[in-house]
């Protein structure tokens, strides 16, 4: 049984890109979007001192204050709309609206700052929204392997953990394809499970 849309019919889906402050969410959306992404980046000012902790990302001068938005056509029948969340806790009130109608989420992880993604994982698990974990390999470096990250995050063995370079279009496209495949697998499993 095929789960592909009928010929000529285009299906669209919403995906949320989440994770901690400065982990690469805006970069991922920008690298893969086939349209000029909408970003709500604002310059970090002295007003954020003591509110936003940028010690782990000292070169970061801007921050997302609402969301990022992009679009990618996976093939001629499937268009994904990407919504990147702000990473700071003071903007988390927006997350409920950003995930409304989403089929799944990508949780971006910097293995040097794993604790920064705990809140995103808890958020999606609490809402039962399928997600995968994408290890952002900054400068081509992966500091921990997928199994180490899975163990550290204490996530289910069925949740995909993949590596990517948020700056690379093919790499981020593969992350999105992996999420869509995971969501479809989950839906098939639920549909065939005994009541």
C-alpha positions as CSV (number, residue, x, y, z in Angstrom):
1,X,0.0,0.0,0.0
2,X,1.5,3.3,-1.1
3,X,1.4,6.4,1.1
4,X,2.4,8.7,-1.7
5,X,-0.1,11.3,-2.9
6,X,-2.0,10.7,-6.2
7,X,-0.1,11.9,-9.3
8,X,-0.4,15.7,-9.7
9,X,-1.5,16.2,-6.1
10,X,0.9,18.2,-3.9
11,X,1.0,17.4,-0.2
12,X,2.5,20.0,2.2
13,X,3.6,19.4,5.8
14,X,4.9,21.6,8.6
15,X,8.1,20.8,10.5
16,X,9.4,22.6,13.5
17,X,13.2,23.1,14.0
18,X,14.0,23.5,17.7
19,X,17.0,23.3,20.1
20,X,19.0,25.5,22.4
21,X,20.4,29.0,21.9
22,X,22.9,29.2,19.1
23,X,22.7,25.6,18.0
24,X,22.1,26.2,14.3
25,X,18.4,26.4,13.8
26,X,18.4,29.6,11.7
27,X,21.4,28.2,9.8
28,X,19.6,25.0,9.0
29,X,16.5,26.7,7.7
30,X,18.6,29.1,5.6
31,X,20.8,26.4,4.1
32,X,17.9,24.2,2.8
33,X,15.1,26.7,2.0
34,X,14.4,27.2,-1.7
35,X,12.9,30.6,-0.9
36,X,14.6,33.5,0.8
37,X,14.0,32.5,4.4
38,X,12.0,34.8,6.7
39,X,14.1,35.4,9.8
40,X,13.4,37.4,12.9
41,X,17.0,37.9,13.8
42,X,17.8,40.8,16.1
43,X,21.1,42.1,17.2
44,X,22.0,41.1,20.7
45,X,22.4,44.2,22.9
46,X,23.5,44.9,26.4
47,X,19.9,44.5,27.5
48,X,20.3,40.8,27.0
49,X,23.3,40.5,29.4
50,X,22.3,38.3,32.3
51,X,19.2,37.1,30.3
52,X,20.8,35.4,27.3
53,X,23.9,33.3,28.1
54,X,26.2,33.4,25.1
55,X,29.4,32.3,26.8
56,X,29.3,29.0,24.8
57,X,28.7,30.8,21.5
58,X,30.9,34.0,21.9
59,X,30.8,34.9,18.2
60,X,27.0,35.1,18.1
61,X,25.8,38.6,17.6
62,X,22.2,38.0,16.6
63,X,19.3,36.0,18.0
64,X,15.9,34.8,16.7
65,X,13.1,36.6,18.5
66,X,10.0,35.1,16.9
67,X,10.7,32.4,14.4
68,X,12.5,31.5,11.1
69,X,10.5,30.3,8.1
70,X,11.5,28.5,5.0
71,X,10.2,26.1,2.4
72,X,11.7,23.1,0.6
73,X,10.2,20.8,-2.1
74,X,11.4,17.3,-1.3
75,X,10.0,16.1,-4.6
76,X,7.3,17.4,-6.9
77,X,4.6,15.9,-4.6
78,X,5.9,17.0,-1.2
79,X,6.5,20.5,0.1
80,X,7.8,21.0,3.6
81,X,7.3,24.3,5.5
82,X,10.0,24.9,8.1
83,X,9.4,26.8,11.3
84,X,12.5,27.5,13.4
85,X,11.9,28.3,17.1
86,X,13.7,30.9,19.2
87,X,16.2,29.2,21.5
88,X,16.0,31.4,24.6
89,X,13.6,30.4,27.4
90,X,12.0,33.9,27.4
91,X,10.5,33.2,24.0
92,X,9.1,29.7,24.7
93,X,5.6,31.0,25.1
94,X,5.6,31.1,21.2
95,X,6.3,27.3,20.9
96,X,2.7,26.2,21.3
97,X,1.6,28.3,18.3
98,X,4.6,27.3,16.2
99,X,3.9,23.5,16.7
100,X,0.2,23.7,15.9
101,X,-0.4,21.5,12.9
102,X,3.2,20.2,12.7
103,X,3.8,16.6,11.6
104,X,7.1,16.5,13.5
105,X,10.2,18.3,14.8
106,X,13.9,18.3,14.5
107,X,15.8,18.9,17.7
108,X,19.2,20.4,16.9
109,X,22.0,19.4,19.3
110,X,25.4,20.7,20.0
111,X,27.2,17.9,21.8
112,X,29.3,20.4,23.7
113,X,26.1,21.7,25.3
114,X,23.7,18.8,25.4
115,X,21.7,20.2,28.3
116,X,20.5,23.0,26.1
117,X,18.2,20.6,24.2
118,X,16.5,18.9,27.2
119,X,13.6,21.4,27.2
120,X,12.8,20.9,23.5
121,X,12.8,17.1,23.9
122,X,10.5,17.4,26.9
123,X,8.2,19.7,25.0
124,X,7.8,17.4,22.1
125,X,7.5,14.2,24.2
126,X,4.8,15.9,26.4
127,X,2.8,16.8,23.2
128,X,3.5,13.4,21.6
129,X,4.9,15.1,18.5
130,X,7.3,12.9,16.6
131,X,10.9,14.3,16.6
132,X,14.4,13.3,15.7
133,X,17.6,14.5,17.1
134,X,20.1,16.1,14.7
135,X,23.7,16.4,15.9
136,X,25.1,19.6,14.4
137,X,28.7,18.9,13.5
138,X,30.3,22.3,13.8
139,X,33.3,22.7,11.6
140,X,32.9,19.1,10.6
141,X,33.6,17.9,14.2
142,X,31.4,15.4,15.9
143,X,32.3,15.3,19.6
144,X,30.1,12.3,20.5
145,X,28.6,9.5,18.4
146,X,24.8,8.9,18.0
147,X,24.6,6.2,20.7
148,X,26.4,8.4,23.2
149,X,24.0,11.2,22.5
150,X,20.9,8.9,22.7
151,X,22.2,7.6,26.1
152,X,22.9,11.0,27.5
153,X,19.4,12.3,26.4
154,X,17.7,9.1,27.7
155,X,15.4,9.0,24.6
156,X,13.6,6.1,23.2
157,X,15.5,3.7,21.0
158,X,13.0,4.4,18.1
159,X,13.8,8.1,18.0
160,X,16.3,8.7,15.2
161,X,19.6,10.4,16.0
162,X,21.4,11.7,12.9
163,X,24.4,13.8,12.3
164,X,24.4,16.9,10.0
165,X,26.1,20.1,9.1
166,X,23.4,22.8,9.4
167,X,25.3,24.8,6.7
168,X,25.1,22.1,4.1
169,X,21.9,21.9,2.0
170,X,22.2,18.2,1.2
171,X,23.0,17.3,4.8
172,X,20.0,19.3,6.2
173,X,17.7,17.9,3.4
174,X,18.7,14.4,4.5
175,X,17.7,15.3,8.1
176,X,14.2,16.4,6.9
177,X,13.8,13.3,4.8
178,X,14.7,11.2,7.8
179,X,12.1,12.9,9.9
180,X,9.4,12.5,7.2
181,X,10.2,8.8,6.9
182,X,10.1,8.4,10.7
183,X,6.7,10.1,10.9
184,X,5.3,7.9,8.1
185,X,6.6,4.8,9.8
186,X,5.0,5.8,13.1
187,X,1.7,6.5,11.3
188,X,1.8,3.1,9.6
189,X,2.6,1.3,12.8
190,X,-0.3,3.1,14.6
191,X,-2.7,2.3,11.8
192,X,-1.9,-1.4,11.8
193,X,-1.8,-1.8,15.6
194,X,-4.6,-3.8,17.2
195,X,-7.2,-1.6,18.9
